Amino acid sequence: MDKLIDYVKYTVALAIGLLVYLPANFLPTDSPIHHWIIGLTVAALGISALAGILMYTRATKILLDGDTSDGKGWLALWGNTHFIVLIICYCIGAYYFVSHKVIAPKSPVECVAELPQADGSNVSIRFACVGKVVTN
């Protein structure tokens, strides 16, 4: 039971890590479909993390009570929910990572700012554009 508790701690940490990673790296998107897929994946990761926390607390209670099994079956229900949803969400996250970060990374649009100096010359500063690009 101790090893199960440790394992659940680490998998809940993985669920929360992906829950934070997906919206930070893939939202906003150009497509509403991708937006909904990522949103539903994040919601499913919340369910997975909650099921993992419930599994952790149930396993800890069983261990503290000195029992060897869960007579009510909650441990198996929450554990299966946690692990199945976590695996599905990691597959979706892996798809987005590979397709957006590895295979087809978009090169950032480069902007140039011309700044005048005191001697009359201009200094060009190149940087990645963020947000809406306005051209004159």
C-alpha positions in Angstrom: 0.0 0.0 0.0 2.9 2.3 0.7 4.2 1.9 -2.9 0.7 2.6 -4.3 0.5 5.8 -2.2 3.9 7.0 -3.6 3.0 6.1 -7.1 -0.3 8.0 -6.9 1.6 11.1 -5.5 3.8 11.1 -8.6 1.0 10.5 -11.1 -1.1 13.3 -9.5 2.0 15.6 -9.9 2.2 14.6 -13.6 -1.5 15.4 -14.1 -1.2 18.8 -12.5 2.0 19.5 -14.5 0.2 18.7 -17.8 -2.8 20.7 -16.6 -0.6 23.8 -16.3 1.6 23.0 -19.4 -1.2 22.7 -22.0 -2.9 26.0 -21.7 0.3 27.9 -21.1 1.9 26.6 -24.3 -1.0 25.9 -26.7 -3.7 28.6 -26.0 -4.8 30.7 -27.6 -5.1 28.8 -30.9 -6.1 29.7 -34.4 -8.8 27.0 -34.5 -11.8 26.8 -32.3 -11.7 23.0 -32.5 -8.2 22.9 -31.1 -9.3 25.4 -28.4 -12.1 23.1 -27.4 -9.9 20.0 -27.5 -7.3 21.6 -25.2 -10.0 23.0 -22.9 -11.7 19.6 -22.6 -8.3 18.0 -22.0 -7.5 20.4 -19.2 -10.9 19.7 -17.6 -10.3 16.0 -17.9 -6.9 16.5 -16.3 -8.7 18.2 -13.4 -10.9 15.2 -13.0 -7.9 12.9 -13.2 -6.0 14.9 -10.5 -9.1 14.9 -8.3 -9.6 11.2 -8.7 -5.9 10.7 -7.9 -6.2 12.8 -4.7 -9.3 10.8 -3.7 -7.4 7.6 -4.3 -4.5 8.9 -2.3 -6.7 9.8 0.7 -8.6 6.5 0.6 -5.3 4.5 0.4 -3.9 6.5 3.3 -7.0 5.9 5.4 -6.9 2.1 4.7 -3.3 2.1 5.7 -3.9 4.0 8.9 -6.8 1.8 9.8 -4.7 -1.2 9.5 -6.8 -2.8 6.8 -5.4 -4.7 3.8 -8.1 -4.0 1.2 -10.8 -1.6 0.3 -14.1 -3.3 1.0 -16.2 -0.6 -0.7 -14.4 -0.5 -4.0 -13.7 3.2 -4.1 -10.0 2.7 -4.4 -10.4 0.8 -7.7 -12.9 3.2 -9.1 -10.9 6.3 -8.4 -7.6 4.6 -9.4 -9.0 3.5 -12.8 -10.5 6.9 -13.4 -7.3 8.6 -12.5 -5.0 6.4 -14.6 -7.2 6.0 -17.7 -8.0 9.7 -18.0 -4.3 10.6 -17.3 -3.1 8.3 -20.1 -5.6 9.7 -22.6 -4.7 13.2 -21.7 -1.0 12.5 -22.1 -1.6 11.1 -25.5 -3.5 14.3 -26.5 -0.7 16.4 -25.0 1.9 14.4 -26.8 0.1 14.9 -30.1 0.0 18.7 -29.6 3.6 18.8 -28.4 4.9 16.8 -31.4 2.7 18.6 -34.0 3.2 22.1 -32.8 6.7 22.1 -31.2 8.6 19.4 -33.0 7.3 18.8 -36.5 5.9 22.2 -37.6 7.2 25.0 -35.4 6.2 28.4 -36.7 9.0 30.8 -37.0 8.1 34.0 -35.2 7.3 37.1 -37.2 10.3 39.4 -36.9 9.7 43.1 -36.2 12.2 45.8 -36.7 12.3 49.1 -34.7 14.3 52.0 -36.1 15.4 54.3 -33.3 17.2 57.5 -34.1 20.4 58.4 -32.3 21.8 61.8 -31.4 24.2 61.8 -34.3 21.4 61.4 -36.8 21.9 57.7 -37.6 19.4 55.0 -36.9 19.8 51.9 -34.8 17.8 48.8 -35.9 16.5 46.5 -33.2 15.1 43.2 -34.3 12.7 41.2 -32.1 9.9 38.7 -32.3 6.5 40.3 -32.8 3.9 39.6 -30.2 0.2 40.3 -30.7 -1.2 42.1 -33.7 1.3 43.3 -36.3 0.5 46.7 -37.7 2.2 47.9 -40.9 2.3 51.4 -42.2 
